Amino acid sequence: MLILAGAAMELLYLKSPNAVRFTLLTGACLLAAGNLGHGLHIEHSPSTANTWAQCLLVLVTTDIYWNSAWQKLRSPQFRTGLYLAQWIHVYTQVREQLPYRRQYAVPGFVRRHMGNLTDQDVRLWRLISATAIAAEIALPPALLIPQTMPYAVAAGIAMHAAFTCLKPRQLITFSGLTVGTYLAFAA
């Protein structure tokens, strides 16, 4: 029911192509639930052995993270921190004129101390950009290792909370679904 509600929200409200694709892939993975030893097929009766769905969710989530990291690595503007520095700077300047301005959650501390486009601000955003790329690369393997999983879950939740602060209308459902797939890594 949760997947169907998320899919309905994505398809009818947010119109974010990546989130819609992710929601549909997640739903498709859950439909293919079955016992790993019996082959990939759709069962017509409920099953408690959903290892195929878990494997597929792990693969889809890994693909989402690694594709995102690849796109960020290929973007000189993101890698240098300039994209995030400019985004926060412009947001700080025009936030009162934005529609739906109350739903943005960029903390005042960030706006005051990192939203001025100084060399120091750009260097700090470069560090944050590199951290986001490294986290997206490291998170899927770290979620698979039992010893690092609790830390990876905490890091993933923190990362998605930060993403959601930047673009809440576009990312809240996507972030919720992505963090929800962490359960598939545990099984």
C-alpha positions as a printed NumPy array, in Angstrom:
array([[  0.   ,   0.   ,   0.   ],
       [  2.87 ,   2.35 ,   0.841],
       [  4.487,   1.799,  -2.57 ],
       [  1.174,   2.427,  -4.341],
       [  0.614,   5.636,  -2.366],
       [  4.146,   6.805,  -3.172],
       [  3.717,   5.943,  -6.841],
       [  0.418,   7.818,  -6.993],
       [  2.005,  10.862,  -5.384],
       [  4.944,  10.773,  -7.787],
       [  2.882,  10.199, -10.897],
       [  0.114,  12.674, -10.127],
       [  1.829,  15.451,  -8.177],
       [  5.582,  15.836,  -8.276],
       [  6.322,  15.031, -11.924],
       [  9.996,  14.374, -11.148],
       [ 11.187,  11.945, -13.862],
       [ 13.899,  10.312, -11.749],
       [ 11.611,   9.82 ,  -8.781],
       [  8.888,   8.386, -11.019],
       [ 11.336,   5.912, -12.576],
       [ 12.656,   4.967,  -9.136],
       [  9.146,   4.458,  -7.784],
       [  8.154,   2.286, -10.738],
       [ 11.346,   0.214, -10.501],
       [ 10.84 ,  -0.223,  -6.756],
       [  7.257,  -1.362,  -7.305],
       [  8.366,  -3.754, -10.053],
       [ 10.97 ,  -5.249,  -7.712],
       [  8.365,  -5.818,  -5.031],
       [  6.042,  -7.488,  -7.54 ],
       [  8.78 ,  -9.964,  -8.438],
       [  9.044, -11.197,  -4.859],
       [  9.831, -14.88 ,  -4.638],
       [ 12.278, -17.409,  -3.306],
       [ 15.743, -16.974,  -4.821],
       [ 16.164, -20.73 ,  -5.282],
       [ 13.037, -21.107,  -7.417],
       [ 13.82 , -18.663, -10.209],
       [ 12.556, -15.228, -11.108],
       [  8.799, -15.283, -11.508],
       [  5.763, -13.47 , -10.227],
       [  3.861, -15.44 ,  -7.632],
       [  0.106, -15.166,  -7.372],
       [ -0.001, -16.037,  -3.703],
       [  1.637, -14.117,  -0.856],
       [  5.169, -15.202,  -0.033],
       [  7.404, -14.556,   2.926],
       [ 10.481, -15.435,   0.863],
       [ 11.093, -12.305,  -1.157],
       [ 14.796, -12.651,  -1.831],
       [ 14.482, -11.718,  -5.515],
       [ 12.756,  -8.486,  -4.575],
       [ 15.458,  -7.755,  -2.027],
       [ 18.216,  -8.403,  -4.55 ],
       [ 16.51 ,  -6.244,  -7.145],
       [ 15.951,  -3.408,  -4.655],
       [ 19.633,  -3.521,  -3.707],
       [ 20.601,  -3.362,  -7.387],
       [ 18.206,  -0.501,  -8.191],
       [ 19.315,   1.517,  -5.157],
       [ 22.982,   0.9  ,  -5.962],
       [ 22.374,   1.967,  -9.552],
       [ 20.608,   5.16 ,  -8.422],
       [ 23.468,   6.117,  -6.087],
       [ 26.284,   5.22 ,  -8.486],
       [ 24.589,   6.935, -11.45 ],
       [ 24.112,  10.059,  -9.369],
       [ 27.773,   9.982,  -8.3  ],
       [ 28.848,   9.48 , -11.93 ],
       [ 26.805,  12.493, -13.077],
       [ 28.252,  14.628, -10.299],
       [ 31.789,  13.489, -11.095],
       [ 31.285,  14.479, -14.737],
       [ 30.025,  17.966, -13.786],
       [ 32.894,  20.413, -13.239],
       [ 30.476,  22.921, -11.735],
       [ 29.31 ,  20.414,  -9.106],
       [ 32.801,  19.012,  -8.403],
       [ 34.236,  22.483,  -7.765],
       [ 31.433,  23.328,  -5.343],
       [ 30.299,  26.215,  -7.525],
       [ 26.861,  24.74 ,  -8.229],
       [ 25.937,  24.392,  -4.549],
       [ 27.533,  27.736,  -3.623],
       [ 25.561,  29.517,  -6.347],
       [ 22.346,  27.692,  -5.46 ],
       [ 22.547,  28.71 ,  -1.792],
       [ 23.599,  32.265,  -2.701],
       [ 20.669,  32.766,  -5.094],
       [ 18.264,  31.087,  -2.678],
       [ 19.432,  33.44 ,   0.093],
       [ 18.821,  36.458,  -2.151],
       [ 15.373,  35.501,  -3.504],
       [ 13.873,  33.182,  -0.905],
       [ 11.16 ,  35.659,   0.133],
       [  9.904,  35.891,  -3.466],
       [  9.731,  32.117,  -4.011],
       [  6.38 ,  30.365,  -4.192],
       [  6.09 ,  27.713,  -1.482],
       [  8.966,  29.43 ,   0.385],
       [  7.898,  28.046,   3.741],
       [  8.636,  24.495,   2.671],
       [ 12.332,  25.117,   2.055],
       [ 14.354,  24.122,   5.076],
       [ 17.812,  25.583,   4.424],
       [ 18.953,  26.575,   7.935],
       [ 19.715,  30.223,   8.626],
       [ 23.239,  29.267,   9.713],
       [ 23.922,  27.866,   6.234],
       [ 22.455,  30.924,   4.514],
       [ 24.452,  33.349,   6.682],
       [ 27.809,  31.576,   6.745],
       [ 27.926,  29.718,   3.428],
       [ 25.722,  31.73 ,   1.063],
       [ 27.968,  34.626,   0.082],
       [ 30.057,  33.197,  -2.811],
       [ 33.344,  34.057,  -1.136],
       [ 36.378,  31.887,  -1.885],
       [ 35.982,  30.306,   1.534],
       [ 32.309,  29.493,   0.825],
       [ 33.155,  27.888,  -2.526],
       [ 35.93 ,  25.819,  -0.901],
       [ 33.509,  24.634,   1.778],
       [ 30.912,  23.707,  -0.862],
       [ 33.659,  21.893,  -2.818],
       [ 34.287,  19.782,   0.292],
       [ 30.561,  19.143,   0.679],
       [ 30.303,  18.191,  -3.017],
       [ 33.198,  15.74 ,  -2.693],
       [ 31.616,  14.296,   0.443],
       [ 28.268,  13.79 ,  -1.332],
       [ 29.988,  12.033,  -4.249],
       [ 32.035,   9.822,  -1.919],
       [ 28.947,   8.974,   0.153],
       [ 26.956,   7.97 ,  -2.934],
       [ 29.782,   5.683,  -4.049],
       [ 30.47 ,   4.149,  -0.619],
       [ 26.93 ,   3.833,   0.712],
       [ 25.706,   0.723,  -1.204],
       [ 28.709,  -1.483,  -0.264],
       [ 28.641,  -0.155,   3.305],
       [ 24.948,  -1.076,   3.575],
       [ 25.779,  -4.673,   2.641],
       [ 28.409,  -5.146,   5.365],
       [ 26.767,  -5.879,   8.746],
       [ 29.493,  -4.074,  10.727],
       [ 29.158,  -0.831,   8.748],
       [ 25.424,  -0.95 ,   8.073],
       [ 24.263,   1.111,  11.096],
       [ 26.721,   3.882,  10.187],
       [ 25.751,   3.721,   6.512],
       [ 22.052,   3.977,   7.398],
       [ 22.741,   7.025,   9.588],
       [ 24.872,   8.609,   6.846],
       [ 22.223,   7.88 ,   4.206],
       [ 19.453,   9.37 ,   6.317],
       [ 21.563,  12.48 ,   7.005],
       [ 22.455,  12.819,   3.321],
       [ 18.829,  12.533,   2.208],
       [ 17.706,  14.973,   4.919],
       [ 20.218,  17.506,   3.544],
       [ 19.051,  16.877,  -0.047],
       [ 15.438,  17.324,   1.033],
       [ 16.277,  20.668,   2.68 ],
       [ 17.5  ,  21.925,  -0.704],
       [ 14.529,  20.759,  -2.798],
       [ 11.728,  19.419,  -0.602],
       [  8.941,  19.312,  -3.205],
       [ 11.037,  17.288,  -5.6  ],
       [ 12.912,  15.026,  -3.198],
       [ 10.828,  14.122,  -0.167],
       [  9.173,  11.052,  -1.698],
       [ 12.335,   9.974,  -3.508],
       [ 14.396,  10.3  ,  -0.308],
       [ 11.785,   8.409,   1.703],
       [ 11.657,   5.562,  -0.801],
       [ 15.447,   5.38 ,  -1.097],
       [ 15.967,   5.251,   2.664],
       [ 13.164,   2.664,   2.83 ],
       [ 15.125,   0.347,   0.532],
       [ 17.879,   0.117,   3.157],
       [ 15.809,  -2.685,   4.709],
       [ 16.488,  -4.786,   1.624],
       [ 20.225,  -4.441,   2.266],
       [ 19.811,  -5.854,   5.784],
       [ 18.095,  -9.049,   4.714]])
